[in-house]
Amino acid sequence: MITKIMQILFLSCSKATSIIEKQFHFRLSFIEKLQLSAHKSMCKACTNYEKQSRVLEQTIQQQLKEHDVEVNVTKLKEEIIIKLTNK
């Protein structure tokens, strides 16, 4: 039972970084938020990764706005989901 709880709560750094990137574009589930919070409380590297990723994401969004690049985010998300589910 405890092993199952540990598997649910504790993520590898690889999985944590995937969830970190996901949060910038999609809503996280309660479990994902819990897992990410628990992981970051123990992992300085992933906490730093999230900070750096947030800066990059904000910079990209700012550049898109400054250069009047129109991006249909909804359409891009749909295309990504389709490609991910068709593996």
CORQUI-V386465 format. One record per pair of residues at least 12 apart in sequence whose C-alpha atoms are under 10 Angstrom apart, sorted by the first residue. I is the first residue (numbers start at 1). J is the second residue. D is the distance in whole Angstrom. If there is no record, write none. Layout:
BEGIN
I:J:D
I:J:D
END
This chain:
BEGIN
7:35:10
8:31:8
8:32:9
8:34:10
8:35:7
9:31:8
9:32:9
9:34:7
9:35:5
9:36:8
9:37:9
9:38:7
9:39:8
10:34:9
10:35:6
10:36:8
10:37:10
10:38:7
10:39:6
10:40:10
10:42:10
11:32:10
11:35:7
11:36:7
11:38:8
11:39:6
11:40:10
12:36:10
12:39:8
12:43:10
12:46:10
13:36:10
13:39:8
13:40:9
13:43:8
13:45:8
13:46:7
14:46:9
15:35:10
15:36:9
15:39:10
16:32:9
16:35:8
16:36:6
16:37:9
16:39:7
16:40:8
16:43:10
16:46:7
16:47:10
16:49:10
16:50:9
17:36:9
17:45:10
17:46:7
17:47:9
17:49:8
17:50:8
17:53:9
19:32:7
19:33:9
19:35:9
19:36:7
19:50:10
20:32:10
20:33:10
20:36:8
20:46:9
20:47:9
20:49:8
20:50:6
20:51:10
20:53:8
20:54:9
21:49:10
21:50:8
21:53:7
21:54:9
21:57:9
23:50:10
23:54:10
24:53:9
24:54:8
24:57:8
24:58:10
25:57:10
25:73:9
25:74:10
25:77:8
26:77:9
END
